[in-house]
Amino acid sequence: MNTTQIETSVVSAGLLFPQTAQATPFIKWAGGKQALLSQLLPHFPSKFERFVEPFIGGGAVFFSLNHRLATISDQNEWLIDTYKAIRDDWKGVANILDTLPNTKEHFLSVRNISHSKLDLTTKAAHFIYLNKTCFRGLFRVNQKGGFNVPYGAYDRRYYDAGNLEAASQALQDTTILTGDFEQALLGVTDQDFVYFDPPYFKLGGYSDFNRYTSGQFREQDQVRLASLCNELTNRGVKWALSNSDTPFIKDLYKYYRMVPISARREINLKSQERDVAELLILNY
Ligand SMILES: C[S@@+](CC[C@H](N)C(=O)[O-])C[C@H]1O[C@@H](n2cnc3c(N)ncnc32)[C@H](O)[C@@H]1O
């Protein structure tokens, strides 16, 4: 074996250029899928061109797949700006986080700042800071878009530098969009795979009121999403979708395969609501 052959075999064995560590979500997010990955991933297709996730939230599935080509999107603009800042300057975000004390007084002063006027790096640092110091890592805003979750008094670090670096790497070749889920699907082809994790339908007709954005995800949005899923099926695009195990959802997707998923929702306040049944719905 000559030198070139040795180098080639070392590279192909992944020894010379070890892959960067795989990232995990750098924020806590209601409905985050980190704890369910082992139940979800085995059902995903083994090969596809682009991974598309239109309700990215904390990105547990996106980060764990670590797929080369991806599109991520969410209607929460502050969240999406945070992804862009981590992609472009994770160290800058970390440096600002290092200056923010975890006190109720400081929390309230950051909460009162109008984030729309801030530069991207500061905006992201404030988003992560509020997420890590607020009550249960919830995201809730008033009608004017002002963050209004109370202080949580937790003794937790704001970030892990290695994880932010890995997240930044994972985001380098990713298309990052802000807006409604329909827009994220515009260029999708039958070689791509889409994972939908919308705000879940709750008995009562609306989903997770005011939880992630200043708007709501209503019954009509669930219907709009289901028709988009039908359209993708007609175009030969593979998708998987998570939602609640409720009669309304079962009826909306009655022509598709459904896998039961058992979830523990630590973010819910009432203990009797903590164990909930979910569905993974598949069109393949
Ligand atoms: C259940 S969470 C996704 C959780 C994510 N899979 C994770 O692991 O963290 C739902 C997300 O949908 C977003 N969202 C709500 N309405 C939307 C809409 N009409 N279009 C796109 N995203 C929307 C919310 O901001 C939230 O981040």
PDBQT file of the ligand as one rigid body, heavy atoms in Angstrom, charges set to zero:
ROOT
HETATM    1  C1  LIG A 301     -44.325  21.361  18.791  1.00  0.00    +0.000 C 
HETATM    2  S1  LIG A 301     -43.296  22.728  18.424  1.00  0.00    +0.000 S 
HETATM    3  C2  LIG A 301     -42.002  21.950  17.557  1.00  0.00    +0.000 C 
HETATM    4  C3  LIG A 301     -41.066  21.276  18.512  1.00  0.00    +0.000 C 
HETATM    5  C4  LIG A 301     -39.791  20.740  17.858  1.00  0.00    +0.000 C 
HETATM    6  N1  LIG A 301     -40.032  19.567  17.058  1.00  0.00    +0.000 N 
HETATM    7  C5  LIG A 301     -38.720  20.433  18.902  1.00  0.00    +0.000 C 
HETATM    8  O1  LIG A 301     -38.184  19.306  18.961  1.00  0.00    +0.000 OA
HETATM    9  O2  LIG A 301     -38.417  21.327  19.698  1.00  0.00    +0.000 OA
HETATM   10  C6  LIG A 301     -44.228  23.588  17.213  1.00  0.00    +0.000 C 
HETATM   11  C7  LIG A 301     -43.533  24.794  16.547  1.00  0.00    +0.000 C 
HETATM   12  O3  LIG A 301     -44.408  25.300  15.532  1.00  0.00    +0.000 OA
HETATM   13  C8  LIG A 301     -44.236  26.727  15.435  1.00  0.00    +0.000 C 
HETATM   14  N2  LIG A 301     -45.430  27.276  14.734  1.00  0.00    +0.000 N 
HETATM   15  C9  LIG A 301     -46.653  27.599  15.223  1.00  0.00    +0.000 A 
HETATM   16  N3  LIG A 301     -47.496  27.949  14.236  1.00  0.00    +0.000 NA
HETATM   17  C10 LIG A 301     -46.785  27.843  13.076  1.00  0.00    +0.000 A 
HETATM   18  C11 LIG A 301     -47.098  28.041  11.690  1.00  0.00    +0.000 A 
HETATM   19  N4  LIG A 301     -48.320  28.429  11.280  1.00  0.00    +0.000 N 
HETATM   20  N5  LIG A 301     -46.133  27.796  10.767  1.00  0.00    +0.000 NA
HETATM   21  C12 LIG A 301     -44.888  27.407  11.150  1.00  0.00    +0.000 A 
HETATM   22  N6  LIG A 301     -44.529  27.217  12.443  1.00  0.00    +0.000 NA
HETATM   23  C13 LIG A 301     -45.466  27.421  13.387  1.00  0.00    +0.000 A 
HETATM   24  C14 LIG A 301     -44.051  27.155  16.862  1.00  0.00    +0.000 C 
HETATM   25  O4  LIG A 301     -43.372  28.392  16.934  1.00  0.00    +0.000 OA
HETATM   26  C15 LIG A 301     -43.233  25.973  17.466  1.00  0.00    +0.000 C 
HETATM   27  O5  LIG A 301     -41.859  26.232  17.450  1.00  0.00    +0.000 OA
ENDROOT
TORSDOF 0
